[in-house]
Amino acid sequence: MPPTGAVPGLRAVAIPSWNLEQGSADVAAHTGSLDEVSPEAHRIGPWGGLCSAARDAAGATAMETLRATGLVLIPSISNRVDGHRSPDVVCTMLQDPDRRARHVQAVRDLVASHGYHGVDLDYQGLHREDRAPFSRFVTQLADALHERDRRLSVTVHATATEHLDEPASPAHDYAALGLAADEVRLMTWDYHDPTTPAGPSAPVDWVADVLRHAAERVPAEKLLLGVTTSGYDWVSRGGVAVGHPEAVGLAEHHAGGRVEFDPLGEAPWFRYLDPAGTAHEVWFEDARSLAVKRRRAAEIGVRGIVLWLSATPDPEVWSGLATDG
């Protein structure tokens, strides 16, 4: 466990499928700031098999770029189908012993044939009744990968309670997953999202509550704090995602470059009027806000962080991570 106040050691990055091209270039330019990379390169198939999420030329080039970095390569397998999360494709696998065995074997074969260091399971939107079957499946898959000296990571929704009625995370049993997996990655973002009123995506007190809750159930040396590089631009009818470059550009163009830093949520924000006179409120992440969350993670003693590279981050984020290493 790192000493109190130290920054956690492992520095990982996860790249969603829609940002593989730019994300791989960002990673290649900052390899000294990272230890581990997880591109969303594969998806669960309808019969327990696997599909490639990087089949086009750009995706193949991105994977070659990431291999060339020499970073630990632990690709993510998601349950994204036609651009949307499908709980059913996972649920049918969990309930059918043949499909479950086929899926375990498919993942084992994938790791062996591609020379991966392991895989990350990013199965989201599962139901409460999937909780015990999902934990059993993760245990089975972890055992199969460990036989080949490979690692299993599981990405989980963030929660600060054990209430199974929460819509986001009823299938993720932190304690069971922490026993089986080598890494448990907490998606600590979207506390405020496009469907809620404007506010910080990851207010620091909530992040700390999630970390403490998880650390009571998962060995701290297995926990990774997941932080996002995206924020949102809200109007009265909802919000749209923006990255750091877009947020800074909006502030410079519409708000005279004035950006506030909220002392409670520990995040940058600003308001502006667009040319039509519509009021906007923007909250996003920068190097300062992410550093605050990393320090909270260090105080709790977790293993490290995983940067969800959904957009190009504040350039100073990379230098901060390099200093941490």
C-alpha positions as CSV (number, residue, x, y, z in Angstrom):
1,M,0.0,0.0,0.0
2,P,1.4,3.4,-0.9
3,P,2.1,5.8,1.9
4,T,-0.6,8.3,2.8
5,G,-0.5,11.2,0.4
6,A,1.5,9.4,-2.3
7,V,0.1,9.0,-5.8
8,P,-1.0,5.4,-6.6
9,G,1.5,3.6,-8.8
10,L,-0.1,1.8,-11.7
11,R,-1.1,4.1,-14.6
12,A,-3.5,2.5,-17.1
13,V,-5.6,3.9,-19.9
14,A,-8.8,2.5,-21.4
15,I,-9.7,3.5,-25.0
16,P,-13.3,3.1,-26.2
17,S,-13.9,1.8,-29.7
18,W,-14.9,5.1,-31.2
19,N,-11.7,6.8,-30.1
20,L,-9.2,4.0,-31.0
21,E,-7.4,6.0,-33.7
22,Q,-6.9,9.2,-31.8
23,G,-6.5,7.4,-28.5
24,S,-3.8,5.1,-29.7
25,A,-1.9,8.2,-31.1
26,D,-2.2,9.9,-27.7
27,V,-0.9,6.9,-25.9
28,A,2.0,6.4,-28.3
29,A,3.0,10.0,-27.7
30,H,3.0,9.6,-23.9
31,T,4.3,6.1,-23.2
32,G,6.4,7.3,-20.4
33,S,3.3,8.4,-18.5
34,L,1.7,4.9,-18.6
35,D,2.1,1.3,-17.7
36,E,-0.9,-0.5,-19.1
37,V,-3.4,0.1,-22.0
38,S,-6.8,-1.4,-22.6
39,P,-8.3,-0.7,-26.1
40,E,-11.9,-1.8,-26.6
41,A,-10.8,-4.2,-29.3
42,H,-13.3,-7.1,-28.8
43,R,-17.0,-7.8,-28.1
44,I,-18.9,-10.7,-26.9
45,G,-20.7,-12.5,-29.7
46,P,-24.3,-13.8,-29.7
47,W,-23.4,-17.4,-29.1
48,G,-20.6,-17.0,-26.5
49,G,-17.9,-16.3,-29.1
50,L,-16.0,-13.1,-29.7
51,C,-16.2,-10.3,-32.4
52,S,-13.5,-7.8,-33.3
53,A,-14.2,-4.2,-32.6
54,A,-11.1,-3.1,-34.5
55,R,-11.8,-4.8,-37.9
56,D,-11.3,-1.8,-40.2
57,A,-7.9,-0.5,-41.4
58,A,-7.9,2.3,-38.8
59,G,-8.6,-0.1,-35.9
60,A,-6.0,-2.5,-37.1
61,T,-3.4,0.3,-37.3
62,A,-4.4,1.5,-33.8
63,M,-3.8,-1.9,-32.4
64,E,-0.4,-2.1,-34.1
65,T,0.5,1.3,-32.7
66,L,-0.4,0.2,-29.2
67,R,1.6,-3.0,-29.5
68,A,4.6,-1.0,-30.6
69,T,4.5,1.0,-27.4
70,G,5.7,-1.9,-25.3
71,L,3.0,-1.2,-22.7
72,V,1.2,-4.0,-20.9
73,L,-1.7,-4.8,-23.3
74,I,-4.9,-5.9,-21.7
75,P,-7.7,-5.2,-24.2
76,S,-11.3,-4.7,-23.2
77,I,-14.1,-7.0,-24.2
78,S,-17.4,-5.1,-24.2
79,N,-21.1,-6.0,-24.6
80,R,-21.6,-3.2,-27.1
81,V,-23.9,-4.2,-30.0
82,D,-24.6,-1.8,-32.8
83,G,-23.3,1.1,-30.7
84,H,-25.4,0.3,-27.6
85,R,-24.8,-1.9,-24.5
86,S,-26.7,-5.2,-24.7
87,P,-27.3,-6.9,-21.3
88,D,-29.1,-9.7,-23.1
89,V,-26.0,-11.0,-25.0
90,V,-24.3,-11.4,-21.6
91,C,-27.3,-12.7,-19.8
92,T,-27.9,-15.5,-22.3
93,M,-24.3,-16.5,-22.0
94,L,-24.4,-16.6,-18.2
95,Q,-27.6,-18.8,-18.2
96,D,-26.4,-21.3,-20.8
97,P,-23.6,-23.6,-19.6
98,D,-22.5,-24.4,-23.2
99,R,-22.3,-20.7,-24.2
100,R,-20.5,-19.9,-21.0
101,A,-17.9,-22.6,-21.6
102,R,-17.6,-21.5,-25.2
103,H,-17.0,-17.9,-24.0
104,V,-14.4,-18.9,-21.5
105,Q,-12.6,-20.9,-24.2
106,A,-12.9,-18.1,-26.7
107,V,-11.2,-15.7,-24.3
108,R,-8.5,-18.1,-23.5
109,D,-7.8,-18.7,-27.2
110,L,-7.9,-14.9,-27.8
111,V,-5.2,-14.2,-25.2
112,A,-3.0,-17.1,-26.5
113,S,-3.3,-16.2,-30.2
114,H,-2.7,-12.5,-29.7
115,G,-0.1,-12.7,-27.0
116,Y,-2.1,-10.4,-24.7
117,H,-1.1,-10.0,-21.0
118,G,-4.8,-10.5,-20.1
119,V,-8.2,-9.1,-20.8
120,D,-10.6,-6.6,-19.2
121,L,-14.3,-7.4,-19.0
122,D,-16.4,-4.3,-19.6
123,Y,-19.9,-5.8,-19.4
124,Q,-22.3,-3.0,-18.5
125,G,-26.1,-2.7,-17.9
126,L,-26.5,-6.2,-16.4
127,H,-29.6,-7.0,-14.3
128,R,-29.8,-7.8,-10.6
129,E,-30.6,-11.4,-11.4
130,D,-27.3,-11.6,-13.2
131,R,-25.3,-10.8,-10.0
132,A,-24.5,-14.3,-8.8
133,P,-24.1,-15.9,-12.3
134,F,-21.8,-13.0,-13.3
135,S,-19.6,-13.5,-10.2
136,R,-19.4,-17.3,-10.9
137,F,-18.5,-16.6,-14.5
138,V,-15.7,-14.2,-13.6
139,T,-14.3,-16.7,-11.1
140,Q,-14.4,-19.4,-13.9
141,L,-12.7,-17.1,-16.4
142,A,-10.1,-15.9,-13.9
143,D,-9.1,-19.5,-13.1
144,A,-8.8,-20.3,-16.8
145,L,-6.6,-17.3,-17.5
146,H,-4.5,-17.8,-14.4
147,E,-3.7,-21.3,-15.6
148,R,-1.9,-19.6,-18.5
149,D,-0.3,-16.9,-16.2
150,R,-2.6,-14.2,-17.7
151,R,-4.6,-11.5,-15.9
152,L,-8.2,-10.7,-15.6
153,S,-9.6,-7.2,-15.1
154,V,-13.2,-6.3,-14.5
155,T,-14.7,-2.8,-15.1
156,V,-17.5,-2.0,-12.7
157,H,-20.0,0.7,-12.2
158,A,-19.3,3.1,-9.3
159,T,-21.5,2.9,-6.3
160,A,-21.1,4.1,-2.7
161,T,-23.8,1.7,-1.3
162,E,-24.7,-1.9,-1.4
163,H,-28.3,-1.3,-2.4
164,L,-29.2,-3.8,-5.1
165,D,-32.0,-1.5,-6.4
166,E,-29.6,1.0,-7.8
167,P,-30.1,0.9,-11.6
168,A,-26.5,1.1,-12.6
169,S,-24.7,-1.6,-10.7
170,P,-26.8,-4.4,-9.3
171,A,-24.9,-7.2,-11.1
172,H,-21.4,-6.1,-9.9
173,D,-20.7,-7.8,-6.6
174,Y,-17.5,-6.0,-5.5
175,A,-16.5,-8.6,-2.9
176,A,-16.9,-11.6,-5.2
177,L,-15.2,-9.9,-8.1
178,G,-12.4,-8.7,-5.9
179,L,-11.7,-12.3,-4.8
180,A,-11.5,-13.6,-8.4
181,A,-10.1,-10.8,-10.6
182,D,-6.6,-9.3,-10.6
183,E,-8.0,-5.7,-11.2
184,V,-11.3,-4.1,-10.4
185,R,-11.7,-0.8,-12.3
186,L,-14.2,1.7,-10.8
187,M,-16.0,3.9,-13.4
188,T,-16.2,7.0,-11.2
189,W,-17.8,9.4,-13.5
190,D,-21.3,10.4,-14.7
191,Y,-22.5,11.4,-11.2
192,H,-24.0,14.2,-13.4
193,D,-24.7,13.2,-16.9
194,P,-26.8,14.4,-19.9
195,T,-30.0,13.3,-18.2
196,T,-29.4,15.2,-15.0
197,P,-29.0,18.9,-14.1
198,A,-25.6,20.3,-14.8
199,G,-22.8,19.6,-12.4
200,P,-19.4,17.9,-12.0
201,S,-19.2,14.4,-13.6
202,A,-17.1,13.2,-10.7
203,P,-17.4,15.3,-7.6
204,V,-14.5,14.5,-5.4
205,D,-16.4,13.6,-2.2
206,W,-18.5,11.1,-4.1
207,V,-15.4,9.6,-5.7
208,A,-13.9,9.3,-2.2
209,D,-17.1,7.6,-0.9
210,V,-17.0,5.1,-3.9
211,L,-13.3,4.4,-3.2
212,R,-13.9,3.8,0.5
213,H,-16.9,1.5,-0.2
214,A,-15.0,-0.5,-2.7
215,A,-11.8,-0.7,-0.5
216,E,-14.0,-2.3,2.2
217,R,-14.8,-5.2,-0.2
218,V,-11.9,-5.4,-2.6
219,P,-8.3,-5.7,-1.7
220,A,-6.9,-2.2,-2.2
221,E,-4.0,-3.5,-4.2
222,K,-6.5,-4.7,-6.8
223,L,-8.5,-1.5,-7.1
224,L,-8.0,1.1,-9.9
225,L,-9.7,4.5,-9.8
226,G,-11.3,5.1,-13.2
227,V,-11.3,8.8,-14.3
228,T,-12.8,10.2,-17.5
229,T,-11.4,12.8,-19.9
230,S,-14.9,13.9,-21.0
231,G,-17.3,16.5,-19.6
232,Y,-20.7,17.8,-20.7
233,D,-22.2,21.0,-22.2
234,W,-25.7,21.4,-20.8
235,V,-28.7,23.4,-22.0
236,S,-32.2,23.1,-20.5
237,R,-33.0,20.0,-22.5
238,G,-29.9,18.0,-21.6
239,G,-26.2,17.7,-22.2
240,V,-23.7,16.7,-24.9
241,A,-20.2,15.3,-24.3
242,V,-17.2,17.5,-24.7
243,G,-13.5,16.9,-24.3
244,H,-11.0,19.2,-22.8
245,P,-10.0,20.9,-26.1
246,E,-13.7,21.5,-27.0
247,A,-14.5,22.9,-23.5
248,V,-11.5,25.3,-23.5
249,G,-12.4,26.4,-27.1
250,L,-16.0,27.1,-26.0
251,A,-14.8,29.1,-23.0
252,E,-12.4,31.2,-25.1
253,H,-14.9,31.8,-27.9
254,H,-18.1,32.5,-25.8
255,A,-17.0,33.2,-22.2
256,G,-13.9,35.4,-22.7
257,G,-11.7,32.5,-21.5
258,R,-13.2,32.7,-18.0
259,V,-13.3,29.3,-16.3
260,E,-14.2,28.8,-12.7
261,F,-13.0,26.0,-10.4
262,D,-15.7,24.7,-8.1
263,P,-14.2,24.2,-4.6
264,L,-16.8,21.5,-3.6
265,G,-16.9,19.3,-6.7
266,E,-13.2,20.1,-7.4
267,A,-13.9,20.6,-11.2
268,P,-13.7,23.4,-13.7
269,W,-16.9,24.9,-15.1
270,F,-18.3,28.0,-16.9
271,R,-21.5,29.4,-18.4
272,Y,-22.0,31.0,-21.8
273,L,-24.7,32.2,-24.3
274,D,-24.5,30.8,-27.8
275,P,-25.3,32.9,-30.9
276,A,-29.0,32.1,-30.6
277,G,-29.0,33.4,-27.0
278,T,-29.4,29.9,-25.4
279,A,-27.8,29.5,-22.0
280,H,-25.2,26.8,-21.6
281,E,-23.3,25.4,-18.5
282,V,-20.2,23.3,-19.1
283,W,-18.4,21.1,-16.6
284,F,-15.3,19.2,-17.6
285,E,-12.0,17.6,-16.3
286,D,-8.5,19.1,-16.4
287,A,-5.2,18.2,-14.9
288,R,-6.0,19.9,-11.6
289,S,-9.3,18.1,-11.1
290,L,-7.8,14.7,-12.0
291,A,-4.9,15.3,-9.7
292,V,-7.3,15.9,-6.8
293,K,-8.9,12.5,-7.4
294,R,-5.6,10.7,-7.7
295,R,-4.6,12.1,-4.3
296,R,-7.8,10.9,-2.8
297,A,-7.1,7.4,-4.3
298,A,-3.7,7.5,-2.8
299,E,-5.0,8.4,0.7
300,I,-7.2,5.3,0.5
301,G,-4.3,3.2,-0.7
302,V,-5.6,1.8,-4.1
303,R,-3.3,0.3,-6.6
304,G,-3.5,3.0,-9.3
305,I,-5.7,4.8,-11.8
306,V,-7.2,4.1,-15.2
307,L,-7.8,7.0,-17.5
308,W,-10.9,6.5,-19.7
309,L,-9.7,8.1,-22.9
310,S,-13.1,9.0,-24.3
311,A,-11.6,12.3,-25.6
312,T,-8.2,14.1,-25.8
313,P,-7.3,15.2,-22.2
314,D,-5.7,18.3,-20.8
315,P,-2.1,18.0,-22.1
316,E,-0.9,18.5,-18.5
317,V,-2.5,15.3,-17.5
318,W,0.3,13.4,-19.2
319,S,3.0,15.2,-17.5
320,G,1.3,14.7,-14.2
321,L,1.1,11.0,-14.8
322,A,4.8,10.9,-15.9
323,T,5.7,12.5,-12.6
324,D,3.7,9.9,-10.7
325,G,5.6,7.0,-12.3
